[in-house]
Amino acid sequence: MLASAHIHHPSPCSETSSAASSSPPSTYFDPPKPPTLTITINPPSPILPLLNPSSGSASASTLAGSAPVSAPSAASGYVPSNISNNPRFGPVAGASQQPNRPMFKTSSLPSAISPLDPSELIQKYLVNTSCPRILIIDTRPYTQFSQSRLRTAINICMPSTLIKRPSVTLSRLLDNLCPSARSRVESLDNYDAIVVYDDSTTIPNNSNILHTLLKFNNEPEYTQKSLHYLHGGLISVKNNNPAYVDTAPLSLTPTVTDSKLPSPMSPVFSVAFAASSKCFTLPSNNSTHVNLNNLELRLPAKINCSAMPAWLAEIVKDKQSVRTLARRFSVIEDTERARLMSALKPGNTKQTNNNPLTPKTSYNQQEPVTLAGVESGTKNRYNNIWPYESTRVRLHYNDEQGSDYINASYITTPGSKYRYIATQAPMESTVMAFWHMVFDKNVPLIMMLTAPAEPGRQRCHIYWQTTPKGPTVPKIQNDECEMDANGGVFGNLTVQQIHSGERILSETGNKVIIRKWQLTMNTDDNKVTNPMVKVVTQIQYDHWPDHGIPAHASDLVALVNLKREICNGGNNSTEVSLPVVVHCSAGCGRTGTFCVVDSVLDLLQTQKSVQSPKFISEEETSDNSDMIYQVVHQLRRQRMAMVQSLPQFILAYEAVITAISTFPELVAAGP
């Protein structure tokens, strides 16, 4: 039988531990104090003769029983090599010693990564409300995270065999987040520091903590940020500052996070949605994490307040304008949150709207909404953005599953002549549905407000030309679908590009791409003799990042003017009244901002006022005259998350102010 070694670590609650904790270590990489080694000799085994009885290390009585003896010395004649110089077991008397070193040297860590003491975390980041913004990441398994976690922490847990791979980039790592946490990392530039922790790590070594931090450190845009691991982990905070540990239990069923959702009516999708609906988070619920000190109302050099309506002039003159707008945006968010939580309640009946392009004059918060397409997983680009049943666009043809669904919504504003279809960016599986919608709804113009891809993520399928991998074949119906660089065939609908060019926007010099297509519908009756032909134009603008804003508000004003130039050509009132398709990636943030600015400028030009929404609370009556605030409220009632973030909400004001200052003929003297 072999001798067994038992290592005794002092309890964190023992006097020894308390005394040691009273004097902080000189560096976070000092090795722990060597534990006591006790060896218990079991019944005789072949290795016992190697012990020298004369050394006193083992007496005859010890050999016969199992009494403990002291640690072996070099004089004993037998010192296992894996014990003699192992820092875990401490020094062995008489053996050649080497200085103990931590398993991961300070010099081995990138300079941007450093330890953070729990007391510093609390005092610098958690107690001080005016402190720099911090993102706290918990790398423990979700089952542990669901039981307790640092306040405001998000969970990123990936198997160590995967996270160590160079192919797993930061983008792929963040794709594993649930929707509520994903909104926290969409704008990582807003954070000044990132802290990663597990249970009790004091030295990162080759752990998930280190590899998570390295993912951030390997991205050039994050090398200037403070990257920390929490020294001692969650246990250290629990022992010393339990008030900063959130122990409220979370659901043990994380929400669906993969962008490739299960197929429609999949049991997996239904279960995941049922679990997530209990703690549903708005797709736009990231405004609470915006540092207002980093935001400003960007105004043009020359402003004529006398040409502005009174409500807009007040914003310009308000020294706390950002905080005023943040308060109003918070009301918009709270109103939508209540609306969606009501929609998620069981037994909510479906709505119908025979004429969704007829705008209402007011919207009642108590009027229920019903989400559409929740079960259509593969047809939704994101798993928390769905249209409402009352305003969704219905296709004139049904797919192989008998569905007329597309993730698109009719958008209107009372008093404005303009109409929109707000939709998500087409996916490979929805290209046919997208083009049929454009044809069936007589769409004259497509506003594309996203780049096809942003760093690490695809934002929009290239629905007008072939991809580098070869012809795109949307997997919808059994019809033949083929595409090339100039268009494609989608069942009985042919799309042919007839023009492509660029145009430079005023002032900023940014370019937009303008394409024009001819759409031909061939049926059995008119395939040869009288095919139906329509022409549609596309404006592609690539300089607007997701969840962000363009570098200049004047770009948005120029896009509005370009849209009107194309749709108002020849002053054709029929063209003006036709719906314009507007899409970004999700079809709500950038899309909503464009629709708000275009609608508000139209309302100001015709000197009409929007009817005050009846659901605005009494304490907010002072904001009723704010036209942008009201229009956002009304658009949110037609499609969720329209104008998705506070910076986009502020951008709407910047664009309207810039338009009035640049094009004073849009508005008469302010009321």
C-alpha positions as CSV (number, residue, x, y, z in Angstrom):
1,M,0.0,0.0,0.0
2,L,1.1,3.6,-0.6
3,A,1.6,6.4,1.8
4,S,-1.1,9.0,1.6
5,A,-0.5,12.7,1.9
6,H,-3.1,15.0,3.4
7,I,-2.7,18.8,2.9
8,H,-4.3,21.0,5.5
9,H,-5.3,24.5,4.3
10,P,-6.1,27.0,7.1
11,S,-9.8,27.8,7.1
12,P,-10.7,31.3,5.9
13,C,-12.5,31.8,9.3
14,S,-9.6,30.7,11.4
15,E,-7.4,33.0,13.5
16,T,-4.5,32.3,11.2
17,S,-6.3,33.5,8.2
18,S,-7.6,36.6,10.0
19,A,-4.2,37.5,11.1
20,A,-2.8,37.1,7.6
21,S,-5.5,39.2,6.0
22,S,-4.8,42.1,8.3
23,S,-1.6,42.8,6.5
24,P,-2.1,43.0,2.7
25,P,0.4,41.3,0.5
26,S,3.0,43.4,-1.2
27,T,1.8,42.2,-4.6
28,Y,-1.1,40.2,-5.9
29,F,1.3,37.5,-7.3
30,D,2.8,36.5,-3.9
31,P,2.4,32.8,-3.6
32,P,0.1,31.5,-0.8
33,K,1.7,30.5,2.5
34,P,2.8,26.8,2.2
35,P,0.3,24.5,3.8
36,T,1.2,21.9,6.4
37,L,2.0,18.4,5.0
38,T,1.0,15.4,7.0
39,I,1.9,11.9,5.8
40,T,-0.1,8.8,7.0
41,I,1.6,5.4,6.5
42,N,-0.9,2.7,5.7
43,P,-0.1,-1.1,6.0
44,P,3.3,-2.2,4.6
45,S,4.0,-1.6,1.0
46,P,7.0,-2.2,-1.3
47,I,8.3,1.4,-0.9
48,L,8.6,1.3,2.9
49,P,12.1,-0.3,2.9
50,L,13.3,2.8,1.2
51,L,12.8,4.7,4.5
52,N,15.8,4.6,6.8
53,P,14.8,3.5,10.3
54,S,17.8,5.3,11.8
55,S,16.5,8.6,10.6
56,G,13.6,8.5,13.0
57,S,11.2,9.3,10.2
58,A,9.3,6.0,10.8
59,S,9.5,3.8,13.9
60,A,8.6,0.2,14.1
61,S,5.2,1.1,15.6
62,T,4.5,3.4,12.8
63,L,5.3,0.7,10.3
64,A,2.8,-1.5,12.0
65,G,0.0,1.0,12.2
66,S,-1.0,4.3,10.6
67,A,0.2,6.9,13.0
68,P,1.1,10.3,11.4
69,V,4.7,11.2,11.0
70,S,6.4,14.5,10.1
71,A,7.3,15.4,6.6
72,P,10.3,13.5,5.2
73,S,13.7,15.2,5.1
74,A,16.6,14.8,2.7
75,A,18.4,12.7,5.3
76,S,15.6,10.1,5.2
77,G,17.0,8.8,2.0
78,Y,13.6,9.1,0.2
79,V,12.3,12.5,-0.9
80,P,9.9,12.2,-3.8
81,S,11.0,14.6,-6.5
82,N,7.5,15.8,-7.0
83,I,7.3,17.0,-3.4
84,S,10.8,18.2,-2.7
85,N,10.6,21.4,-4.8
86,N,6.8,21.7,-5.3
87,P,5.6,25.0,-4.0
88,R,2.2,23.4,-3.1
89,F,3.9,21.2,-0.5
90,G,6.4,23.7,0.9
91,P,10.1,23.1,1.5
92,V,11.5,19.8,2.6
93,A,14.3,20.0,5.2
94,G,17.7,19.4,3.8
95,A,16.6,19.4,0.2
96,S,17.9,21.8,-2.4
97,Q,15.5,24.8,-2.5
98,Q,14.4,27.0,-5.3
99,P,12.5,30.2,-4.7
100,N,8.7,29.7,-5.0
101,R,7.2,31.4,-8.0
102,P,3.6,32.0,-8.9
103,M,2.3,29.7,-11.7
104,F,1.8,32.8,-13.9
105,K,4.4,35.5,-13.8
106,T,3.6,39.2,-13.7
107,S,5.9,39.7,-16.7
108,S,3.9,37.1,-18.6
109,L,0.7,39.1,-18.4
110,P,0.0,41.7,-21.1
111,S,0.6,45.2,-19.7
112,A,-3.1,46.1,-20.0
113,I,-4.2,43.2,-17.7
114,S,-3.8,43.7,-14.0
115,P,-5.4,42.5,-10.7
116,L,-8.1,44.5,-9.0
117,D,-8.6,44.3,-5.2
118,P,-12.2,43.8,-4.2
119,S,-12.1,46.9,-1.9
120,E,-10.9,49.0,-4.8
121,L,-13.6,47.6,-7.0
122,I,-16.2,48.6,-4.5
123,Q,-14.9,52.1,-3.6
124,K,-13.8,53.2,-7.1
125,Y,-16.6,51.7,-9.3
126,L,-19.6,50.5,-7.3
127,V,-20.0,53.1,-4.5
128,N,-19.0,56.2,-6.5
129,T,-21.9,56.8,-8.9
130,S,-19.9,59.3,-10.9
131,C,-17.1,56.8,-11.5
132,P,-16.0,55.6,-14.9
133,R,-18.2,53.0,-16.4
134,I,-17.3,49.4,-15.7
135,L,-18.4,46.1,-17.3
136,I,-18.2,43.1,-14.8
137,I,-18.1,39.7,-16.4
138,D,-18.7,36.4,-14.4
139,T,-17.0,33.4,-16.1
140,R,-18.5,30.7,-13.8
141,P,-21.1,28.2,-15.1
142,Y,-24.5,29.6,-15.5
143,T,-25.9,27.4,-12.7
144,Q,-23.6,29.1,-10.2
145,F,-24.2,32.6,-11.7
146,S,-28.0,32.1,-11.3
147,Q,-27.5,31.6,-7.6
148,S,-25.2,34.5,-6.8
149,R,-23.2,37.1,-8.6
150,L,-21.8,40.6,-8.3
151,R,-24.3,43.3,-8.8
152,T,-24.5,44.4,-12.5
153,A,-22.4,41.4,-13.7
154,I,-23.2,39.5,-16.9
155,N,-22.3,35.9,-17.5
156,I,-20.0,34.7,-20.2
157,C,-19.1,31.0,-19.8
158,M,-17.5,29.0,-22.5
159,P,-15.7,25.6,-22.2
160,S,-12.0,26.1,-21.7
161,T,-11.2,23.9,-24.7
162,L,-13.1,26.4,-26.9
163,I,-12.1,29.8,-25.3
164,K,-8.4,29.0,-25.7
165,R,-8.7,28.7,-29.5
166,P,-7.5,31.6,-31.5
167,S,-10.4,31.2,-33.9
168,V,-12.8,32.1,-31.0
169,T,-12.7,35.9,-31.3
170,L,-14.3,38.4,-29.0
171,S,-17.2,38.7,-31.4
172,R,-17.9,35.0,-31.2
173,L,-17.5,35.0,-27.4
174,L,-20.1,37.8,-27.1
175,D,-22.5,36.0,-29.4
176,N,-23.0,33.5,-26.6
177,L,-24.7,36.2,-24.4
178,C,-28.4,36.2,-23.8
179,P,-30.3,39.1,-25.2
180,S,-30.5,41.1,-22.0
181,A,-26.8,40.9,-21.6
182,R,-26.0,41.4,-25.2
183,S,-27.5,44.9,-25.1
184,R,-24.9,45.7,-22.4
185,V,-22.0,45.0,-24.8
186,E,-23.3,46.4,-28.0
187,S,-21.4,49.7,-27.2
188,L,-18.2,48.5,-25.5
189,D,-16.6,51.8,-26.3
190,N,-18.7,53.3,-23.5
191,Y,-16.8,51.3,-20.8
192,D,-13.7,52.5,-19.2
193,A,-12.8,49.3,-17.4
194,I,-13.6,45.6,-17.7
195,V,-13.4,43.3,-14.7
196,V,-13.6,39.5,-15.0
197,Y,-14.0,37.1,-12.1
198,D,-14.7,33.5,-11.0
199,D,-15.1,32.0,-7.6
200,S,-11.7,32.6,-6.0
201,T,-8.8,33.1,-8.4
202,T,-5.8,35.0,-7.2
203,I,-3.5,34.1,-10.0
204,P,-5.1,33.8,-13.5
205,N,-2.7,31.1,-14.8
206,N,-4.3,29.3,-17.8
207,S,-7.9,29.9,-16.6
208,N,-11.0,31.1,-18.4
209,I,-10.5,34.5,-16.7
210,L,-7.2,35.0,-18.5
211,H,-8.4,33.9,-21.9
212,T,-11.5,36.1,-21.6
213,L,-9.4,39.1,-20.9
214,L,-7.1,38.2,-23.7
215,K,-10.0,38.3,-26.2
216,F,-10.5,42.0,-25.3
217,N,-6.8,42.7,-25.2
218,N,-6.4,41.2,-28.7
219,E,-8.8,43.7,-30.2
220,P,-7.0,47.0,-31.1
221,E,-9.9,49.2,-30.1
222,Y,-9.8,47.9,-26.5
223,T,-6.1,47.9,-25.8
224,Q,-6.4,51.3,-24.1
225,K,-9.0,50.2,-21.7
226,S,-8.3,49.0,-18.1
227,L,-8.6,45.2,-18.1
228,H,-8.7,43.5,-14.6
229,Y,-9.3,40.2,-13.0
230,L,-10.9,40.3,-9.5
231,H,-8.3,39.2,-7.0
232,G,-9.9,36.5,-4.8
233,G,-13.0,36.3,-6.9
234,L,-16.6,36.3,-5.7
235,I,-15.8,34.5,-2.5
236,S,-13.6,37.4,-1.4
237,V,-16.5,39.9,-1.9
238,K,-18.9,37.6,-0.2
239,N,-16.8,37.3,2.9
240,N,-16.0,41.0,3.3
241,N,-18.8,42.9,1.5
242,P,-21.8,40.7,1.0
243,A,-24.1,43.7,0.3
244,Y,-22.5,43.9,-3.2
245,V,-23.4,40.2,-4.0
246,D,-26.8,39.6,-5.6
247,T,-28.3,36.4,-4.4
248,A,-31.7,36.7,-6.1
249,P,-32.2,33.4,-8.0
250,L,-32.4,33.5,-11.8
251,S,-34.1,31.2,-14.2
252,L,-31.9,28.1,-14.8
253,T,-33.0,28.1,-18.5
254,P,-31.0,30.8,-20.3
255,T,-32.8,32.4,-23.3
256,V,-32.0,31.4,-26.9
257,T,-29.0,33.3,-28.0
258,D,-28.0,31.8,-31.4
259,S,-28.8,34.0,-34.3
260,K,-29.7,30.9,-36.2
261,L,-32.9,30.2,-34.3
262,P,-34.7,26.8,-34.3
263,S,-37.2,26.2,-37.1
264,P,-40.8,27.5,-36.7
265,M,-42.9,25.7,-34.1
266,S,-39.8,24.0,-32.7
267,P,-40.4,22.8,-29.1
268,V,-37.0,24.1,-28.2
269,F,-38.0,27.6,-29.3
270,S,-41.3,27.5,-27.5
271,V,-39.7,26.4,-24.2
272,A,-36.9,28.9,-24.4
273,F,-39.4,31.7,-25.1
274,A,-41.6,30.7,-22.3
275,A,-38.7,30.9,-19.9
276,S,-37.4,34.2,-21.2
277,S,-40.8,35.9,-21.2
278,K,-40.7,35.8,-17.4
279,C,-37.8,38.2,-17.3
280,F,-38.2,39.8,-20.8
281,T,-35.7,42.6,-21.5
282,L,-36.4,45.3,-24.0
283,P,-34.2,45.1,-27.0
284,S,-33.6,48.8,-26.5
285,N,-33.0,48.6,-22.8
286,N,-29.4,49.8,-22.9
287,S,-30.1,53.5,-22.1
288,T,-29.6,52.9,-18.4
289,H,-26.0,52.0,-19.0
290,V,-25.1,55.1,-20.9
291,N,-22.8,57.6,-19.2
292,L,-24.6,60.9,-19.7
293,N,-21.3,62.7,-19.2
294,N,-20.1,61.2,-22.5
295,L,-23.1,62.5,-24.5
296,E,-23.8,66.0,-25.9
297,L,-26.3,67.7,-28.1
298,R,-24.2,68.4,-31.2
299,L,-25.4,71.7,-32.6
300,P,-24.6,73.5,-35.9
301,A,-22.3,76.5,-35.8
302,K,-25.2,78.9,-36.7
303,I,-28.6,78.5,-35.0
304,N,-31.6,80.7,-35.5
305,C,-33.9,79.9,-32.5
306,S,-36.5,82.3,-33.8
307,A,-37.1,80.0,-36.8
308,M,-37.7,77.1,-34.5
309,P,-40.9,76.0,-32.7
310,A,-40.9,76.8,-29.1
311,W,-40.5,73.2,-27.9
312,L,-37.3,72.8,-29.9
313,A,-35.8,76.2,-29.0
314,E,-36.2,75.2,-25.3
315,I,-34.0,72.2,-25.9
316,V,-31.4,74.3,-27.6
317,K,-31.3,76.8,-24.7
318,D,-31.4,74.1,-22.0
319,K,-28.0,73.7,-20.4
320,Q,-29.1,70.3,-19.2
321,S,-30.6,69.2,-22.5
322,V,-29.0,65.7,-22.5
323,R,-30.5,65.0,-19.0
324,T,-33.8,66.4,-20.1
325,L,-33.9,64.1,-23.2
326,A,-32.6,61.2,-21.1
327,R,-35.6,61.6,-18.8
328,R,-38.1,61.7,-21.7
329,F,-36.5,58.7,-23.3
330,S,-36.8,56.8,-20.0
331,V,-40.5,57.4,-20.1
332,I,-40.7,56.0,-23.6
333,E,-38.8,52.9,-22.5
334,D,-41.0,52.4,-19.4
335,T,-44.1,52.7,-21.5
336,E,-43.0,50.1,-24.0
337,R,-41.8,47.8,-21.2
338,A,-45.3,47.8,-19.7
339,R,-46.8,47.3,-23.1
340,L,-44.6,44.3,-23.9
341,M,-45.1,42.7,-20.6
342,S,-48.8,42.9,-21.1
343,A,-48.4,41.3,-24.6
344,L,-46.4,38.4,-23.1
345,K,-49.2,37.5,-20.7
346,P,-51.0,34.2,-21.5
347,G,-54.4,34.5,-23.2
348,N,-53.6,37.7,-25.1
349,T,-56.0,37.8,-28.1
350,K,-54.9,38.6,-31.6
351,Q,-55.5,42.0,-33.1
352,T,-56.6,42.8,-36.6
353,N,-56.3,46.0,-38.6
354,N,-57.9,46.0,-42.0
355,N,-56.1,49.2,-43.1
356,P,-52.8,49.5,-41.2
357,L,-51.7,52.4,-43.4
358,T,-54.4,54.6,-41.9
359,P,-52.8,56.3,-39.0
360,K,-54.6,56.8,-35.7
361,T,-54.9,60.2,-34.1
362,S,-53.9,58.8,-30.7
363,Y,-52.7,55.7,-29.0
364,N,-53.9,54.3,-25.7
365,Q,-51.4,52.6,-23.5
366,Q,-54.1,50.3,-22.2
367,E,-54.9,49.0,-25.7
368,P,-53.3,45.6,-25.9
369,V,-50.8,44.5,-28.5
370,T,-50.1,41.1,-29.7
371,L,-46.7,39.9,-30.9
372,A,-46.5,38.2,-34.3
373,G,-44.0,35.7,-35.6
374,V,-42.6,34.7,-32.2
375,E,-42.9,31.0,-33.4
376,S,-41.3,31.8,-36.8
377,G,-37.7,31.4,-35.6
378,T,-35.9,31.0,-38.9
379,K,-37.6,34.1,-40.3
380,N,-36.5,36.5,-37.6
381,R,-32.9,37.9,-37.7
382,Y,-33.0,38.5,-33.9
383,N,-34.9,36.6,-31.2
384,N,-36.3,39.6,-29.4
385,I,-37.5,41.8,-32.3
386,W,-41.0,40.9,-33.6
387,P,-43.7,43.0,-35.3
388,Y,-47.1,43.6,-33.8
389,E,-50.1,41.7,-35.2
390,S,-52.1,44.9,-35.8
391,T,-49.4,46.6,-38.0
392,R,-47.5,43.7,-39.5
393,V,-47.1,43.4,-43.3
394,R,-48.9,40.3,-44.7
395,L,-47.5,38.7,-47.9
396,H,-49.7,38.0,-50.8
397,Y,-48.3,34.6,-51.2
398,N,-47.9,31.8,-48.6
399,D,-44.7,29.9,-48.2
400,E,-44.4,26.1,-48.1
401,Q,-45.6,26.2,-44.5
402,G,-48.7,28.2,-45.4
403,S,-47.5,31.4,-43.7
404,D,-47.8,35.0,-44.9
405,Y,-45.3,36.2,-42.3
406,I,-42.4,38.6,-42.8
407,N,-40.7,40.6,-40.0
408,A,-42.0,44.0,-41.3
409,S,-44.3,46.6,-39.9
410,Y,-46.4,49.5,-41.4
411,I,-45.4,52.8,-39.9
412,T,-47.4,56.0,-40.1
413,T,-47.6,59.3,-38.2
414,P,-50.8,61.3,-37.8
415,G,-50.6,64.5,-39.8
416,S,-47.8,63.3,-42.1
417,K,-48.3,62.3,-45.7
418,Y,-45.3,59.8,-45.6
419,R,-45.7,56.1,-45.1
420,Y,-43.0,53.5,-44.3
421,I,-42.5,49.8,-44.1
422,A,-39.9,49.2,-41.3
423,T,-38.3,45.8,-41.7
424,Q,-35.3,43.8,-40.7
425,A,-32.4,43.3,-43.1
426,P,-33.1,40.4,-45.4
427,M,-31.5,37.0,-44.5
428,E,-30.6,34.3,-46.9
429,S,-33.8,32.5,-46.0
430,T,-36.1,35.6,-46.4
431,V,-34.8,37.2,-49.7
432,M,-37.7,35.9,-51.7
433,A,-40.2,37.2,-49.2
434,F,-38.5,40.5,-49.1
435,W,-38.6,41.0,-52.9
436,H,-42.3,39.9,-53.1
437,M,-43.2,42.4,-50.4
438,V,-41.5,45.2,-52.4
439,F,-43.4,44.2,-55.5
440,D,-46.8,43.6,-53.9
441,K,-46.8,46.8,-51.9
442,N,-45.7,49.0,-54.8
443,V,-42.6,50.2,-53.0
444,P,-40.8,53.0,-54.9
445,L,-37.7,53.2,-52.7
446,I,-35.6,51.1,-50.3
447,M,-33.6,52.9,-47.7
448,M,-30.7,50.7,-46.5
449,L,-29.1,52.2,-43.4
450,T,-26.6,49.5,-42.5
451,A,-23.4,48.1,-44.0
452,P,-23.8,44.5,-45.1
453,A,-21.2,43.6,-42.4
454,E,-19.6,45.2,-39.4
455,P,-16.5,44.0,-37.6
456,G,-17.1,40.3,-36.8
457,R,-20.9,40.3,-37.6
458,Q,-23.1,40.1,-40.7
459,R,-25.8,42.8,-40.5
460,C,-27.5,42.2,-43.8
461,H,-27.6,39.6,-46.5
462,I,-26.5,41.0,-49.8
463,Y,-29.9,40.5,-51.4
464,W,-29.0,42.2,-54.8
465,Q,-25.9,40.4,-56.0
466,T,-24.0,37.1,-55.8
467,T,-21.9,36.4,-52.7
468,P,-18.2,35.4,-52.7
469,K,-19.2,31.8,-52.0
470,G,-21.2,31.6,-55.2
471,P,-24.9,32.0,-56.2
472,T,-27.3,32.6,-53.3
473,V,-30.2,30.2,-53.2
474,P,-32.8,31.2,-50.6
475,K,-34.4,28.1,-49.2
476,I,-38.1,29.1,-49.4
477,Q,-40.7,27.2,-51.3
478,N,-39.7,24.8,-54.1
479,D,-39.4,27.6,-56.7
480,E,-36.1,28.2,-58.6
481,C,-34.2,31.0,-57.0
482,E,-31.0,32.2,-58.7
483,M,-29.0,35.4,-58.4
484,D,-26.1,37.0,-60.1
485,A,-24.3,40.4,-59.9
486,N,-27.2,42.2,-61.6
487,G,-30.2,40.7,-59.9
488,G,-32.0,37.4,-59.6
489,V,-35.0,35.2,-60.2
490,F,-37.3,34.5,-57.3
491,G,-40.0,32.1,-58.4
492,N,-42.1,34.0,-60.8
493,L,-40.5,37.4,-59.9
494,T,-37.4,38.6,-61.8
495,V,-35.2,41.3,-60.4
496,Q,-32.9,43.0,-62.9
497,Q,-30.5,45.9,-62.0
498,I,-30.7,48.7,-64.5
499,H,-28.5,51.4,-62.8
500,S,-25.8,51.7,-60.2
501,G,-23.9,54.8,-59.1
502,E,-22.6,56.9,-56.2
503,R,-23.5,60.2,-54.8
504,I,-21.6,62.4,-52.3
505,L,-23.6,63.8,-49.4
506,S,-23.3,67.5,-48.7
507,E,-20.7,68.7,-46.2
508,T,-19.4,65.4,-44.8
509,G,-18.3,63.9,-48.2
510,N,-19.7,60.5,-47.3
511,K,-20.9,58.5,-50.2
512,V,-24.2,56.7,-50.8
513,I,-24.8,54.0,-53.4
514,I,-27.9,54.4,-55.5
515,R,-29.2,51.3,-57.4
516,K,-32.3,51.0,-59.6
517,W,-34.0,47.6,-60.3
518,Q,-36.7,46.5,-62.7
519,L,-39.0,44.0,-61.1
520,T,-41.0,41.7,-63.5
521,M,-43.8,39.5,-62.4
522,N,-44.4,36.6,-64.8
523,T,-47.6,34.5,-64.3
524,D,-49.1,31.8,-66.4
525,D,-51.4,34.4,-67.9
526,N,-49.0,37.2,-68.7
527,K,-45.6,35.5,-68.9
528,V,-45.2,36.4,-72.6
529,T,-47.9,38.8,-73.6
530,N,-48.2,41.3,-70.7
531,P,-45.8,40.9,-67.7
532,M,-46.3,43.3,-64.8
533,V,-43.2,45.6,-64.5
534,K,-42.2,47.9,-61.7
535,V,-39.1,50.0,-60.9
536,V,-37.6,50.4,-57.5
537,T,-34.6,52.4,-56.3
538,Q,-32.3,51.6,-53.4
539,I,-30.2,54.0,-51.4
540,Q,-27.4,52.3,-49.4
541,Y,-25.7,54.3,-46.6
542,D,-22.9,52.5,-44.8
543,H,-21.7,55.1,-42.3
544,W,-24.1,54.5,-39.5
545,P,-22.9,51.9,-36.9
546,D,-25.4,49.6,-35.2
547,H,-26.8,51.1,-31.9
548,G,-24.7,54.2,-32.7
549,I,-25.0,57.4,-34.6
550,P,-23.4,58.9,-37.8
551,A,-20.4,61.1,-37.3
552,H,-22.6,64.1,-38.5
553,A,-26.3,64.8,-38.1
554,S,-26.2,66.5,-41.5
555,D,-25.8,63.1,-43.1
556,L,-29.2,62.1,-41.8
557,V,-30.7,65.4,-43.1
558,A,-29.1,64.8,-46.5
559,L,-30.6,61.3,-46.6
560,V,-34.1,62.7,-45.9
561,N,-33.7,65.2,-48.7
562,L,-32.4,62.5,-51.1
563,K,-35.4,60.3,-50.2
564,R,-37.8,63.2,-50.9
565,E,-36.0,64.0,-54.2
566,I,-36.5,60.5,-55.5
567,C,-40.1,60.0,-54.2
568,N,-41.3,63.5,-54.9
569,G,-40.0,63.6,-58.4
570,G,-42.5,65.3,-60.7
571,N,-44.6,66.1,-57.6
572,N,-46.5,62.9,-58.1
573,S,-48.8,62.6,-55.1
574,T,-49.3,58.9,-55.8
575,E,-45.5,58.3,-55.4
576,V,-45.4,60.3,-52.2
577,S,-48.2,58.2,-50.6
578,L,-46.6,54.9,-51.4
579,P,-44.8,53.2,-48.5
580,V,-41.0,53.4,-48.5
581,V,-39.1,50.4,-47.2
582,V,-36.6,51.4,-44.5
583,H,-34.3,48.8,-43.0
584,C,-31.1,48.6,-40.9
585,S,-30.2,45.3,-39.4
586,A,-33.1,44.8,-36.9
587,G,-35.4,47.4,-38.5
588,C,-36.0,49.5,-35.4
589,G,-33.0,51.6,-34.2
590,R,-31.6,53.4,-37.2
591,T,-34.8,52.7,-39.1
592,G,-36.9,54.4,-36.4
593,T,-34.6,57.4,-36.2
594,F,-34.8,58.0,-39.9
595,C,-38.6,57.7,-39.9
596,V,-39.0,60.1,-37.0
597,V,-36.8,62.8,-38.5
598,D,-38.5,62.5,-41.9
599,S,-42.0,62.6,-40.3
600,V,-41.2,65.5,-37.9
601,L,-39.7,67.7,-40.7
602,D,-42.9,67.0,-42.8
603,L,-45.1,68.0,-39.9
604,L,-43.1,71.2,-39.3
605,Q,-43.2,72.0,-43.0
606,T,-47.0,71.8,-43.2
607,Q,-47.4,73.5,-39.7
608,K,-49.5,70.6,-38.3
609,S,-49.2,69.4,-34.8
610,V,-49.3,65.8,-33.7
611,Q,-52.2,64.8,-31.5
612,S,-50.9,64.2,-27.9
613,P,-50.8,60.5,-27.1
614,K,-53.3,59.8,-24.4
615,F,-51.0,57.4,-22.6
616,I,-48.5,60.1,-21.5
617,S,-48.6,60.3,-17.7
618,E,-49.8,63.4,-15.9
619,E,-46.3,64.3,-14.6
620,E,-45.1,64.4,-18.2
621,T,-47.6,66.9,-19.5
622,S,-44.8,69.5,-19.9
623,D,-43.3,67.3,-22.6
624,N,-46.5,67.1,-24.6
625,S,-45.5,69.9,-27.0
626,D,-42.3,68.1,-27.9
627,M,-43.1,66.7,-31.3
628,I,-40.1,64.3,-31.5
629,Y,-41.0,62.8,-28.2
630,Q,-44.6,62.3,-29.3
631,V,-43.7,60.8,-32.6
632,V,-41.3,58.3,-31.1
633,H,-44.1,57.3,-28.7
634,Q,-46.4,56.7,-31.6
635,L,-43.9,54.8,-33.7
636,R,-43.1,52.6,-30.7
637,R,-46.8,51.7,-30.6
638,Q,-46.5,50.3,-34.1
639,R,-43.1,48.5,-33.9
640,M,-41.1,47.8,-30.9
641,A,-37.8,49.6,-30.2
642,M,-38.2,52.3,-32.9
643,V,-35.3,54.7,-32.0
644,Q,-33.5,52.1,-30.0
645,S,-31.0,54.0,-27.9
646,L,-30.6,57.3,-26.1
647,P,-27.9,58.5,-28.5
648,Q,-30.2,57.8,-31.4
649,F,-33.0,59.7,-29.6
650,I,-30.6,62.7,-29.2
651,L,-29.6,62.4,-32.9
652,A,-33.2,63.0,-33.9
653,Y,-33.1,66.4,-32.2
654,E,-29.7,67.2,-33.8
655,A,-31.0,66.3,-37.2
656,V,-34.1,68.4,-36.9
657,I,-32.2,71.4,-35.6
658,T,-29.6,71.0,-38.3
659,A,-32.3,70.8,-41.0
660,I,-34.0,74.0,-39.8
661,S,-30.7,75.8,-39.6
662,T,-29.6,74.7,-43.0
663,F,-33.0,74.7,-44.8
664,P,-35.0,77.5,-43.1
665,E,-37.7,77.3,-45.8
666,L,-38.8,74.1,-44.2
667,V,-40.4,75.9,-41.3
668,A,-42.2,79.3,-41.0
669,A,-41.7,81.5,-37.9
670,G,-41.9,79.4,-34.7
671,P,-45.2,79.3,-32.9
